[in-house]
């Protein structure tokens, strides 16, 4: 019996179906996304887009029993996931920056969907073992995930501490585009304008963007949720670290705060081999050109969007934020 099928989770059922998106099996789509040889699937309800492999096994993560001392990081991709998960690990491990450099971040704060990031029809034995190992990790466990709340265990937020990081969609689009060009699992061959349209049409992995974000925003006053903006971290990194530490009931000294702030500054972070995933180039799952930790700048979208594309994205943002009090910062005068 899988570790995910324990007594506590017995009878828990994910009432969501995953259906193939016909367009993602078309030649036009697979010519753009060479990595998606079997297309993508969309959840019903929720319209969440993911790999067929995840669709077949989504209930396994759904039944993953949360613990009271877990720390979960939820984000849309390329919204500060790696940056913030390193911060969470440091705060829960005595701000030990030297120890953090000894082990890759993906081992210290695993990405729960990682076993499903494949076009294979079945889970490999290695990935199946990795899934089971999540439940046997010693506490306090730190996990990161791009899944929306409804695809996690229904008691997650009432049981565990959850940090949600949001980033303005313009920079998220640019960063995710470069990520798709870099990672062989995506192997994107199209241009940025085409990618932006796939993004707005909810036809890329982990979309749709706004429902994921707005659901978390609606939960921002829950005592177990800490909602963070990427742009606030860029504007005042040390100040945001203090807020996250308070949320996690941690009390780092001024010296420790100075140390981890310096550790997390982008120039240092980009060079840190335990987080920058340069190992992926040697192992063959990243292309030799490009960087996993790329720029991390607010406002970089201005270097990529044509006026026409920017106008279309503005309309898309306005339409999706209608009736919401959520607002984005898309430019910063000063940033770390």
VEXDREN-2710 file (C-alpha; in Angstrom, 1 decimal):
% VEXDREN-2710
k/r/px/py/pz
1/UNK/0.0/0.0/0.0
2/UNK/1.3/3.5/-0.9
3/UNK/2.2/5.9/1.9
4/UNK/-0.5/8.1/0.4
5/UNK/-3.2/5.5/1.1
6/UNK/-2.9/5.6/4.9
7/UNK/-5.8/5.3/7.3
8/UNK/-6.2/9.1/7.8
9/UNK/-6.7/9.6/4.1
10/UNK/-8.7/6.5/3.4
11/UNK/-11.9/7.3/1.7
12/UNK/-10.7/10.8/0.7
13/UNK/-11.5/11.2/-3.0
14/UNK/-10.7/13.9/-5.5
15/UNK/-13.8/14.6/-7.5
16/UNK/-12.0/16.1/-10.4
17/UNK/-11.6/14.7/-13.9
18/UNK/-8.8/15.4/-16.2
19/UNK/-9.5/15.6/-19.9
20/UNK/-7.1/15.8/-22.8
21/UNK/-7.0/19.3/-24.5
22/UNK/-7.2/18.4/-28.2
23/UNK/-5.3/21.5/-29.3
24/UNK/-2.3/20.4/-27.3
25/UNK/-2.0/17.2/-29.5
26/UNK/-2.1/19.2/-32.7
27/UNK/1.1/19.6/-34.9
28/UNK/1.0/23.4/-34.4
29/UNK/1.1/23.0/-30.6
30/UNK/3.7/20.3/-30.4
31/UNK/5.9/22.1/-32.9
32/UNK/6.0/24.9/-30.4
33/UNK/6.2/22.7/-27.3
34/UNK/8.4/19.9/-28.3
35/UNK/8.4/18.4/-24.8
36/UNK/4.7/17.7/-24.6
37/UNK/4.7/14.6/-26.8
38/UNK/1.4/13.4/-25.3
39/UNK/-0.3/16.8/-25.0
40/UNK/-1.7/18.3/-21.8
41/UNK/-4.9/17.8/-19.8
42/UNK/-7.4/20.2/-18.2
43/UNK/-9.2/19.6/-14.9
44/UNK/-13.0/19.6/-14.7
45/UNK/-13.9/21.5/-12.6
46/UNK/-11.2/24.2/-12.3
47/UNK/-9.7/24.2/-15.8
48/UNK/-6.2/23.5/-14.3
49/UNK/-3.7/22.5/-17.0
50/UNK/-1.2/19.8/-16.3
51/UNK/0.6/16.8/-17.7
52/UNK/-1.5/13.6/-18.5
53/UNK/0.7/11.8/-16.0
54/UNK/-0.4/14.1/-13.2
55/UNK/-4.0/13.8/-14.3
56/UNK/-3.8/10.0/-13.8
57/UNK/-2.4/10.3/-10.3
58/UNK/-3.7/13.6/-9.0
59/UNK/-5.5/11.8/-6.2
60/UNK/-2.1/10.8/-4.7
61/UNK/-1.1/14.3/-3.9
62/UNK/-4.6/15.2/-2.9
63/UNK/-4.5/12.5/-0.2
64/UNK/-1.1/13.6/1.1
65/UNK/-1.8/14.2/4.8
66/UNK/-0.6/17.6/6.0
67/UNK/1.1/18.0/9.4
68/UNK/0.7/20.8/11.9
69/UNK/4.4/21.7/11.6
70/UNK/4.5/21.6/7.8
71/UNK/5.5/24.7/5.9
72/UNK/3.9/24.8/2.4
73/UNK/4.9/27.3/-0.3
74/UNK/2.3/27.8/-3.1
75/UNK/2.9/29.9/-6.1
76/UNK/2.3/30.2/-9.8
77/UNK/5.6/29.2/-11.6
78/UNK/8.3/31.8/-11.8
79/UNK/6.8/34.1/-9.1
80/UNK/9.6/33.7/-6.6
81/UNK/9.3/30.0/-5.7
82/UNK/13.0/29.2/-5.5
83/UNK/13.8/32.4/-3.7
84/UNK/11.1/32.1/-1.1
85/UNK/11.6/28.3/-0.5
86/UNK/15.3/29.0/0.3
87/UNK/14.1/31.7/2.8
88/UNK/11.6/29.3/4.4
89/UNK/14.3/26.6/4.8
90/UNK/16.7/29.1/6.4
91/UNK/14.2/30.4/8.9
92/UNK/13.3/26.9/9.9
93/UNK/17.0/25.8/10.2
94/UNK/18.6/28.4/12.4
95/UNK/19.5/30.6/9.4
96/UNK/22.4/28.3/8.7
97/UNK/23.5/29.6/5.3
98/UNK/26.5/27.3/5.2
99/UNK/24.5/24.2/5.7
100/UNK/22.1/25.4/3.1
101/UNK/24.9/25.3/0.5
102/UNK/25.7/21.7/1.2
103/UNK/22.5/20.2/-0.2
104/UNK/20.5/21.2/-3.3
105/UNK/17.3/23.1/-2.5
106/UNK/15.2/20.6/-4.4
107/UNK/16.2/18.0/-1.7
108/UNK/15.6/20.3/1.2
109/UNK/12.3/21.7/0.0
110/UNK/10.9/19.3/-2.6
111/UNK/8.6/20.3/-5.4
112/UNK/5.6/18.0/-5.0
113/UNK/4.7/17.8/-8.7
114/UNK/8.2/16.9/-9.8
115/UNK/7.4/13.2/-10.2
116/UNK/4.7/14.1/-12.7
117/UNK/6.8/16.4/-14.9
118/UNK/7.2/13.9/-17.7
119/UNK/5.4/12.9/-20.8
120/UNK/5.7/9.2/-19.9
121/UNK/2.5/7.3/-19.7
122/UNK/3.3/5.7/-16.3
123/UNK/5.2/6.8/-13.2
124/UNK/8.7/5.4/-13.1
125/UNK/9.5/3.3/-10.0
126/UNK/12.0/6.0/-8.9
127/UNK/9.3/8.8/-9.1
128/UNK/6.8/6.6/-7.3
129/UNK/9.3/6.1/-4.5
130/UNK/9.9/9.8/-4.4
131/UNK/6.1/10.4/-3.9
132/UNK/6.0/7.9/-1.1
133/UNK/9.1/9.4/0.5
134/UNK/7.2/12.8/0.9
135/UNK/5.1/11.2/3.7
136/UNK/8.1/9.8/5.6
137/UNK/10.2/13.0/5.6
138/UNK/11.1/14.2/9.1
139/UNK/9.4/17.3/10.5
140/UNK/9.3/20.1/9.9
141/UNK/8.7/19.4/6.3
142/UNK/8.9/22.2/3.7
143/UNK/7.2/21.7/0.4
144/UNK/6.7/23.9/-2.7
145/UNK/3.9/23.5/-5.2
146/UNK/2.2/25.2/-8.1
147/UNK/-1.1/23.4/-7.6
148/UNK/-4.1/25.5/-6.7
149/UNK/-5.7/25.0/-3.3
150/UNK/-8.5/22.8/-4.5
151/UNK/-6.1/20.1/-5.7
152/UNK/-4.4/19.9/-2.3
153/UNK/-5.7/18.0/0.7
154/UNK/-8.8/19.8/1.9
155/UNK/-7.4/20.3/5.4
156/UNK/-4.1/21.8/4.2
157/UNK/-4.8/25.4/5.2
158/UNK/-6.5/24.5/8.5
159/UNK/-3.6/22.2/9.4
160/UNK/-0.3/23.7/8.1
161/UNK/1.3/27.1/7.6
162/UNK/1.1/28.2/4.0
163/UNK/3.0/31.0/2.3
164/UNK/1.6/32.2/-1.0
165/UNK/3.8/34.4/-3.3
166/UNK/2.2/36.5/-6.1
167/UNK/4.0/38.3/-8.9
168/UNK/2.7/40.7/-11.4
169/UNK/1.6/38.8/-14.5
170/UNK/3.7/40.8/-17.0
171/UNK/7.0/39.7/-15.4
172/UNK/5.6/36.2/-14.8
173/UNK/4.9/35.8/-18.5
174/UNK/8.5/36.8/-19.5
175/UNK/10.1/34.6/-16.8
176/UNK/7.9/31.6/-17.7
177/UNK/8.7/32.1/-21.4
178/UNK/12.5/31.9/-20.7
179/UNK/11.9/28.9/-18.4
180/UNK/10.1/27.1/-21.2
181/UNK/13.0/27.8/-23.5
182/UNK/15.5/26.5/-21.0
183/UNK/13.9/23.3/-19.6
184/UNK/13.9/20.3/-21.9
185/UNK/10.7/19.0/-20.3
186/UNK/9.0/22.0/-22.1
187/UNK/11.4/22.6/-25.0
188/UNK/9.5/25.6/-26.3
189/UNK/10.4/26.6/-29.8
190/UNK/8.1/29.6/-30.4
191/UNK/8.5/33.3/-29.7
192/UNK/7.5/35.4/-26.8
193/UNK/4.4/36.9/-28.4
194/UNK/3.1/33.4/-29.2
195/UNK/3.9/32.2/-25.7
196/UNK/2.1/35.2/-24.1
197/UNK/-1.1/34.3/-26.1
198/UNK/-0.9/30.7/-24.9
199/UNK/-0.5/32.1/-21.4
200/UNK/-3.6/34.3/-21.7
201/UNK/-5.6/31.5/-23.3
202/UNK/-4.8/29.2/-20.4
203/UNK/-3.1/26.7/-22.7
204/UNK/0.2/26.3/-20.8
205/UNK/1.3/24.1/-17.9
206/UNK/-0.1/25.2/-14.5
207/UNK/-2.5/27.7/-16.0
208/UNK/-4.9/29.5/-15.5
209/UNK/-2.9/32.2/-13.8
210/UNK/-5.7/34.4/-12.2
211/UNK/-8.0/31.7/-10.6
212/UNK/-5.0/30.3/-8.8
213/UNK/-3.9/33.8/-7.5
214/UNK/-7.4/35.1/-6.8
215/UNK/-8.3/32.0/-4.7
216/UNK/-5.3/32.5/-2.5
217/UNK/-6.0/36.3/-2.3
218/UNK/-9.5/35.4/-1.0
219/UNK/-7.9/33.4/1.8
220/UNK/-5.3/36.0/2.7
221/UNK/-6.9/36.7/6.1
222/UNK/-6.8/33.0/7.2
223/UNK/-4.4/32.8/10.2
224/UNK/-2.4/30.0/8.6
225/UNK/-1.8/31.9/5.3
226/UNK/0.8/34.5/4.7
227/UNK/0.3/36.3/1.3
228/UNK/3.5/37.9/-0.1
229/UNK/4.1/40.0/-3.2
230/UNK/7.3/39.3/-5.1
231/UNK/7.6/43.1/-5.7
232/UNK/7.5/43.8/-2.0
233/UNK/10.5/41.4/-1.5
234/UNK/12.3/43.2/-4.3
235/UNK/11.6/46.6/-2.6
236/UNK/12.4/45.6/1.0
237/UNK/13.9/42.1/1.2
238/UNK/14.9/42.3/4.9
239/UNK/11.5/43.8/5.9
240/UNK/9.6/40.9/4.2
241/UNK/11.9/38.4/5.8
242/UNK/11.0/39.7/9.2
243/UNK/7.2/39.4/8.3
244/UNK/7.7/35.8/7.1
245/UNK/9.7/34.9/10.3
246/UNK/7.0/36.3/12.5
247/UNK/4.4/34.2/10.6
248/UNK/6.5/31.1/11.2
249/UNK/7.0/32.0/14.9
250/UNK/10.7/32.3/14.4
251/UNK/12.9/35.0/16.0
252/UNK/16.1/35.4/14.1
253/UNK/18.7/37.9/15.6
254/UNK/19.7/41.0/13.8
255/UNK/22.9/39.3/12.8
256/UNK/21.0/36.3/11.4
257/UNK/18.7/38.6/9.5
258/UNK/21.6/40.5/8.0
259/UNK/23.2/37.1/7.0
260/UNK/20.2/35.6/5.3
261/UNK/19.3/38.9/3.6
262/UNK/22.8/39.0/2.0
263/UNK/22.5/35.3/1.2
264/UNK/19.2/36.0/-0.7
265/UNK/20.3/39.1/-2.6
266/UNK/20.0/38.3/-6.2
267/UNK/23.6/38.5/-7.3
268/UNK/24.6/36.1/-4.5
269/UNK/21.6/33.9/-5.0
270/UNK/22.3/33.5/-8.8
271/UNK/25.8/32.2/-8.1
272/UNK/24.7/29.8/-5.3
273/UNK/25.0/26.2/-6.8
274/UNK/22.6/24.7/-4.3
275/UNK/19.7/26.8/-5.7
276/UNK/20.6/27.8/-9.3
277/UNK/20.1/24.4/-10.8
278/UNK/23.2/24.6/-13.0
279/UNK/23.6/20.9/-12.2
280/UNK/20.7/20.4/-14.5
281/UNK/22.9/21.2/-17.5
282/UNK/25.3/18.5/-16.6
283/UNK/22.4/16.0/-16.0
284/UNK/20.8/16.8/-19.3
285/UNK/17.5/18.3/-18.3
286/UNK/18.4/21.9/-18.9
287/UNK/19.8/23.4/-22.2
288/UNK/23.3/24.7/-22.0
289/UNK/22.2/28.3/-22.8
290/UNK/20.3/30.4/-20.3
291/UNK/19.9/30.4/-16.5
292/UNK/17.3/29.0/-14.1
293/UNK/17.9/32.0/-11.9
294/UNK/17.8/34.6/-14.6
295/UNK/17.2/38.3/-13.7
296/UNK/14.6/38.5/-10.9
297/UNK/13.8/42.1/-11.8
298/UNK/10.4/43.9/-11.6
299/UNK/9.7/45.6/-14.8
300/UNK/11.8/43.5/-17.1
301/UNK/8.7/43.0/-19.2
302/UNK/9.4/46.5/-20.7
303/UNK/12.4/45.0/-22.5
304/UNK/10.2/42.3/-24.2
305/UNK/6.7/43.6/-25.0
306/UNK/5.7/45.5/-28.1
307/UNK/3.2/48.3/-27.5
308/UNK/0.5/46.1/-29.1
309/UNK/1.2/43.1/-27.0
310/UNK/1.4/45.2/-23.8
311/UNK/-2.0/46.6/-24.7
312/UNK/-3.5/43.1/-25.1
313/UNK/-2.0/42.0/-21.8
314/UNK/-3.4/45.1/-20.1
315/UNK/-6.9/44.3/-21.3
316/UNK/-6.5/40.7/-20.2
317/UNK/-5.4/41.8/-16.7
318/UNK/-8.2/44.3/-16.4
319/UNK/-10.8/41.7/-17.5
320/UNK/-9.6/39.2/-14.9
321/UNK/-9.3/41.6/-12.0
322/UNK/-12.8/43.1/-12.6
323/UNK/-14.6/43.2/-9.2
324/UNK/-11.4/42.4/-7.3
325/UNK/-9.4/44.7/-5.0
326/UNK/-6.1/43.0/-6.0
327/UNK/-3.6/45.3/-7.6
328/UNK/-0.2/44.7/-9.1
329/UNK/3.0/46.7/-9.1
330/UNK/4.6/46.3/-12.5
331/UNK/7.5/48.8/-12.1
332/UNK/9.8/49.7/-9.2
333/UNK/11.9/52.9/-8.9
334/UNK/14.3/51.1/-6.6
335/UNK/14.7/47.4/-6.0
336/UNK/17.2/45.0/-4.4
END
